[in-house]
Amino acid sequence: MTVSDELYQQVILDHNRNPRNFRKLDDPTHEAQGLNPLCGDEYTIFLKVDDENVIREVAYEGHGCAISKASASLMSEELMGKSEAEARELFKEFHGMILGNEPDKSCNLGKLAVFSGVWKYPARVKCAALCWHALRSALDGDDVVSTEGKM
Amino acid sequence: MSAYPIDRIRSEFPALHQTVGDHPLTYLDSAATALKPQIVIDTINQHYREESANIHRGLHYLSEKATKAYEAARDTVQTFINAEDRAEIIFTSGTTASINLVAGAYGAAFIKAGDEIIISNMEHHSNIVPWQMLHDRVGCELRVVPITDSGEIDLDAFEALLNPRTRLVSMVHVSNSLGTVNPIERVIRLAHDAGARVLVDAAQAITSRPLDVRSLDCDFLAFSGHKLFGPTGVGVLYGRRELLEAMPPFLGGGDMILSVTMEKTTYNHLPYKFEAGTAHIAGVIGLGAAVEYVNEIGIDQISQYEETLREVATAALTDLPGVQLYGTAPEKAAILSFLVDDVHPHDIGSVLDSVGVAIRAGHHCTQPVMQRFGIAATARASFSMYNTRDDVDRLIDGVLRVKELLT
């Protein structure tokens, strides 16, 4: 498998071309911005969480590379209907996978497993992680998170 | 003029002879750092094998050998840039350190609150931040020459900025992100007419064109060894002798003194006054070997060869629909910054890497240039003495692959 086959799998290319849930939510319960100052990528994540702590809507807007955009798109699909606790657990598993810490976990991650090879390209790990960090900030009630430390 | 010895040159750069996956390496990132010829690698090896010793102080055989080689490198650099006096060549750790030395020693002594320093909008961060730090220290003002849509400095605006309070103009000769070759002779003349000193950032220029500090008439000139086919961690500051004499030392320590008592220190003569501590001896000797290698090929020949590559690569990239070049000045070095449709430069870099083509993607430590053009980053292909038209073809094939995958 060549580098571009591994990094730019069909699923990723498809979500880059046609990002799902790529819009602003008018009345989100949670919202946070994720920035990567090194490459200029930025996304704002919007969540609508109901009284039972279940995520009912996920959307995002912003710009970035194919990896960060596809990651946000796939994340938005996976989060729909999950509880806040489940979302946090998913963050941990996804993060472990893209850092290459937990290679076996990819089987639990469904479609997100397309990012299982990202750890081999350290320069791109932050791209895949960006929207997930924004998600966690949104759940924590923070406004903004940067890949280069606290803003 | 004899034919350009491209086969010989390529055979002398061992890093070129490797593959990336199934692809031969196409190295188009020499503006970040140049590959090293075998003679540089051998010279550094030989130094550590046969003459590893400290310099200027040992009384033994090895130390004398190392000192001789170190000082011979100074002579080689002096001749290369045609400095009048070998004492005007200060070895530093690189362009950044050279500029910081001028800001720290010249700036602190001769630039006061209310004085003005002029830089341009296309400077590398290393020619911006030291002056902002000096501003914080002494209260001088920083003035910025704007750049045009084609990526040239606005000379009229520059002239208008010059005034009796201007102490120093610090400007890049060849832009690392746009490739623009600035009319540095004119900048120097205008600055001198206004009574200002001039520092030339020659980090990129030094590899692609002959530089003569006496005909340029610059006051300071800074460059790095590693972009000139030498090792990392070594660089040069050229300074006009009377300025260096008048400046206080920058770093205090060993080798920069004549005598030290607990009450008073007498500083060493030039150039040692500015070379505190044990120098990067192997690096300096390696840089000497790199300059000799460039002399052997001929910097004029290299310059002409790269100009041909630039023309071919520019035409080929411009022909591709969706490719936008940043930096379209008539006078350019072989540095091509570009974007492909709305593809992020990091994706361009990753896809090119997958076919063995190494380029740089990012802001190239010139964020104000990116802000000027309203973009976050570019992909940058830079060509050097060892690149060929085949490399241009591989770049174009790679960009076509980028378009196929991501647009």
Interface residues (C-beta under 8 A of the other chain):
Chain A: T2 V3 S4 D5 L7 Y8 L13 N16 L38 C39 G40 D41 G64 C65 A66 I67 Y121 A123 R124 C127
Chain B: G21 D22 V343 H344 P345 H346 D347 S350 V351 D353 S354 V355 G362 H363 M370 A376 A377 R401 L405 L406
